[in-house]
Amino acid sequence: MTRSEIIATETGDARITWHSAKNPTLTLGVSHGAGGGIEARDLVALAGVLPAHGVTVALVEQPWRVAGKKLAPAPKTLDKGWRDIWPALAKPGLPVIAGGRSAGARVACRTAGELGAAAVLALSFPLHPPGKPEKSRADELLGADVPTLVVQGGNDPFGKPAEFPEGGTYELTEVPYGDHGFAVPKRADITQDEALDVITGAVAKWTRSLV
């Protein structure tokens, strides 16, 4: 079952599109990045697969995106919107995984502790700006301090899997050949559908370990 609802926040109206599991044990509230919306291939794939595994997926459109703006606001504004959205994600009464791709993953990590997230799903975590590994955001990832799954493309210019620090409470799944949007080149020995299967399979397995 799919339904949408508008959530009023201090920074404008947000939208949640629910993809409900029949007998859910978890809710995954997952938001988009700064350069796109909930139509991202990984978010669509997760919404299509996870409900069959007992996970209700709530695709969250941040207020700036609902308002039709092309540029995301400052991190503090993104965090404020996410905090206001959180009660709606928690309303079903299930443990909530805070998730996001790219900038949304940073938001999830920064706010996980204060909001009481059961875990964090970080898709294409932007470890650093492209070409600037010295400007690391590892402290945000390590600061989540809850079970965390990072799903990262093997060729992500925002941070390849080998660049991620050791330690912390996270595990990492690599999507071979994937870029920041998990697109794989035609010359790769993995198809686009197979790349998405890597993502959904890893997330489904990980969510089972949380219950």
C-alpha positions in Angstrom: 0.0 0.0 0.0 1.3 3.5 -0.9 0.1 6.8 0.4 1.4 10.3 0.7 1.0 12.9 3.4 2.1 16.5 3.9 4.0 17.3 7.1 4.2 21.0 8.3 7.7 22.0 9.5 9.3 25.3 10.5 11.0 25.4 7.2 8.0 24.6 5.1 5.9 21.6 4.1 7.6 18.3 3.7 6.1 15.2 2.0 6.2 11.6 3.1 5.3 8.8 0.7 4.7 5.6 2.6 5.3 2.1 1.1 3.8 0.0 3.8 4.7 -3.6 4.8 1.8 -5.9 5.6 3.2 -6.9 9.0 6.0 -4.4 9.6 8.7 -4.7 12.3 10.6 -1.6 11.3 10.2 1.8 9.6 12.9 3.1 7.3 12.5 6.9 7.0 14.8 7.8 4.1 15.5 11.2 2.4 17.0 12.3 -0.8 20.2 14.2 -1.5 20.9 17.8 -2.5 20.8 17.1 -6.2 17.7 15.1 -6.6 14.5 13.7 -5.1 12.9 10.5 -4.0 13.0 9.3 -7.6 16.6 8.3 -7.1 17.2 4.7 -8.3 18.3 3.4 -5.0 15.4 4.9 -3.1 12.9 3.5 -5.6 14.5 0.1 -5.4 14.4 0.0 -1.6 10.7 1.1 -1.6 9.9 -1.7 -4.0 11.7 -4.5 -2.2 11.8 -3.9 1.6 8.1 -4.0 2.4 8.2 -7.7 1.5 10.8 -8.1 4.2 8.7 -6.5 6.9 10.1 -2.9 6.6 7.8 0.0 5.9 9.6 2.5 3.7 8.8 6.2 4.2 10.4 8.3 1.3 10.8 11.8 2.7 10.9 14.9 0.5 12.5 17.8 2.4 10.6 21.1 2.4 13.0 22.8 -0.1 12.3 20.1 -2.6 8.5 20.2 -2.1 8.7 24.0 -2.6 10.3 23.4 -6.0 13.6 24.9 -5.2 16.7 23.7 -7.0 19.3 24.2 -4.3 19.3 22.7 -0.9 19.6 25.0 2.1 22.3 25.0 4.8 22.9 21.8 6.8 21.3 23.4 9.9 18.1 24.0 8.0 18.1 20.5 6.6 18.5 19.1 10.2 15.7 21.4 11.4 13.3 20.1 8.8 14.2 16.4 9.5 13.6 16.9 13.3 10.1 18.2 12.5 9.4 15.3 10.2 10.6 12.7 12.7 7.4 12.5 14.9 5.4 11.4 11.8 8.0 8.7 11.1 7.8 7.5 14.7 4.0 7.6 14.9 3.4 4.0 13.8 5.1 3.0 17.0 7.9 0.9 15.4 11.7 1.3 15.7 12.8 3.9 13.1 15.9 3.6 10.9 17.0 7.1 9.9 18.2 7.0 6.3 19.3 9.2 3.5 21.3 9.4 0.4 24.3 11.8 0.1 23.3 15.0 2.0 20.3 13.1 3.5 22.8 10.6 4.9 24.6 13.4 6.6 21.4 14.6 8.2 20.5 11.1 9.4 23.9 10.7 11.0 24.0 14.1 12.6 20.6 13.7 14.2 20.4 10.0 15.0 21.3 10.2 18.7 19.0 13.1 19.7 16.0 11.6 17.8 16.4 8.1 19.1 16.9 6.4 15.8 17.3 2.6 16.0 19.9 2.7 13.3 21.2 4.7 10.3 21.2 3.8 6.6 23.7 6.0 4.8 23.5 5.7 1.0 26.4 7.3 -1.0 27.7 9.0 2.1 29.6 12.1 0.9 32.8 11.5 2.9 34.4 14.5 1.3 33.9 16.9 -1.6 35.2 15.5 -4.9 38.9 15.9 -5.2 39.2 17.2 -1.6 39.9 14.2 0.7 41.4 16.5 3.3 37.9 17.9 4.0 36.6 14.8 5.6 33.1 14.4 7.1 34.0 11.2 8.8 33.2 12.7 12.2 29.5 12.9 11.2 29.4 9.2 10.2 31.3 8.1 13.3 29.2 10.3 15.5 26.0 8.6 14.7 26.7 6.1 17.5 24.0 3.6 16.5 24.2 0.6 14.2 25.0 2.1 10.7 25.1 0.6 7.2 27.0 2.5 4.6 26.2 1.6 1.0 28.9 3.1 -1.3 29.7 3.0 -5.0 33.1 1.7 -5.8 33.8 4.7 -8.0 32.1 7.4 -5.9 34.0 10.6 -6.2 32.7 11.7 -2.9 34.5 8.9 -1.2 35.5 5.4 -2.4 35.0 2.5 0.1 38.7 2.2 0.7 38.8 5.8 2.0 36.4 5.2 4.8 38.0 5.1 8.3 38.2 2.1 10.5 36.3 1.8 13.7 33.0 3.1 14.7 29.7 1.3 14.7 29.2 1.1 11.0 29.6 -1.6 8.3 30.1 -0.9 4.6 28.7 -2.6 1.5 30.4 -1.7 -1.8 28.4 -1.5 -5.0 31.0 -2.4 -7.7 31.7 0.3 -10.3 28.9 2.5 -8.9 29.2 6.2 -9.0 27.5 8.6 -6.5 24.1 7.8 -7.9 25.0 4.0 -8.1 25.1 4.2 -11.9 27.4 1.6 -13.4 29.1 1.9 -16.8 28.1 -0.3 -19.7 31.6 -1.8 -19.8 31.3 -3.1 -16.2 30.8 -6.8 -15.5 27.7 -6.0 -13.5 24.5 -4.7 -14.9 22.5 -1.8 -13.4 19.8 -4.2 -12.2 22.5 -6.3 -10.5 23.9 -3.2 -8.8 20.5 -2.4 -7.4 20.2 -6.0 -6.2 23.4 -5.5 -4.3 21.9 -2.5 -2.5 18.5 -4.0 -1.7 20.0 -7.4 -0.7 22.5 -5.8 1.7 19.9 -3.5 3.2 17.3 -6.3 3.6 19.9 -8.6 5.3 21.0 -5.8 7.6 17.5 -4.9 8.7 16.9 -8.5 9.7 19.8 -8.2 12.0 18.2 -5.3 13.8 15.1 -7.1 15.0 
